[in-house]
Amino acid sequence: METTRITPSRLAKRAHYDAETIHSILDEALFCTVSYVADRQPMAIPTAFARKEGQLYIHGSVGSHFIRQIEQGGPVCISVMLCDGLVLAKSAFHHSVNYRSVVIFSEARKVADEAEKMDALALITDHLVPDRWADLRPTTESELRKTTVLAFSLAEASAKVRTGGPNDDPEDASLPTWSGVVPMQTVRLTPIPREGEEDIPLPAYLVQ
Ligand SMILES: Cc1cc2nc3c(=O)[nH]c(=O)nc-3n(C[C@H](O)[C@H](O)[C@H](O)COP(=O)(O)OP(=O)(O)OC[C@H]3O[C@@H](n4cnc5c(N)ncnc54)[C@H](O)[C@@H]3O)c2cc1C
């Protein structure tokens, strides 16, 4: 859905609205920031999430202030970003970032159906560590009751993508200042076992 509020006012050529681009960014990012207004106070809360088809799921304690605020409904804006590189130009003005980001306008739907709730919790767990859910003891009724799961439609969303090198002014081209891109990515390092449990073998899904 293309609406006025998801149309960037600047550099619209970097904007994308197709599900493929939006979903691929959401599937690679591990965390999102959920923004809303409570009592005229803007709030922006980082949290884990997962996507299934055209929906994004988050979870939290039933006692969480943030979850209780947004489960009542009302406008929510969710953003996600992946930083692919720092773009170093010859002037401060033209420094930039290579990124892939998504902005979503939506409203929370509290997931009441137990099967959908459990499915969402598995999705969130496996989004962070693929194949982890199947390795865990089953979630109990009591744990499920203590957890709220919220779903958000991705119908009103935009992606923005910047790639490439610096765009310097032609008159700066001969300056001897180094320019180019410092690539960036999120990398998983070697897992560290819990103290005293070094004999438990590392599961295949954690072997890099
Ligand atoms: C890692 C990172 C660093 C950035 N650093 C800067 C910076 O230092 N200075 C700066 O001015 N900009 C920066 N940006 C770009 C910034 O996110 C905005 O896109 C930009 O400020 C211009 O937005 P606009 O005025 O066109 O958007 P607006 O007119 O304010 O937004 C209109 C609509 O466009 C869409 N939109 C705008 N930006 C994005 C986005 N990034 N991703 C998805 N949808 C979007 C949203 O749907 C939004 O509601 C950065 C982006 C990222 C991801």
The ligand as an ORCA input file, in Angstrom:
! r2SCAN-3c Opt
* xyz 0 1
  C      21.778      3.918      9.157
  C      21.143      5.158      8.598
  C      21.753      6.378      8.763
  C      21.173      7.540      8.242
  N      21.772      8.738      8.482
  C      21.160      9.867      8.098
  C      21.681     11.145      8.458
  O      22.690     11.268      9.132
  N      21.012     12.245      8.048
  C      19.854     12.165      7.321
  O      19.264     13.196      6.992
  N      19.342     10.971      6.951
  C      19.959      9.834      7.342
  N      19.427      8.624      7.005
  C      18.264      8.616      6.103
  C      16.982      8.851      6.885
  O      16.536      7.603      7.411
  C      15.870      9.447      6.005
  O      15.592      8.583      4.931
  C      16.278     10.816      5.493
  O      16.495     11.683      6.590
  C      15.333     11.516      4.543
  O      14.047     11.203      4.748
  P      12.877     12.036      4.071
  O      12.916     13.452      4.531
  O      12.815     11.749      2.622
  O      11.734     11.245      4.749
  P      10.426     11.763      5.382
  O       9.758     12.668      4.414
  O      10.688     12.235      6.769
  O       9.663     10.388      5.465
  C       8.506     10.087      4.714
  C       8.352      8.610      4.671
  O       9.398      8.034      3.899
  C       9.738      6.767      4.406
  N      11.155      6.767      4.827
  C      11.956      7.804      5.109
  N      13.182      7.393      5.476
  C      13.135      6.053      5.420
  C      14.084      5.051      5.690
  N      15.345      5.332      6.070
  N      13.721      3.759      5.532
  C      12.472      3.434      5.135
  N      11.519      4.338      4.861
  C      11.863      5.625      5.007
  C       8.848      6.541      5.628
  O       7.722      5.796      5.217
  C       8.459      7.936      6.025
  O       7.256      7.988      6.722
  C      19.977      7.463      7.504
  C      19.371      6.212      7.330
  C      19.927      5.069      7.886
  C      19.223      3.776      7.717
*
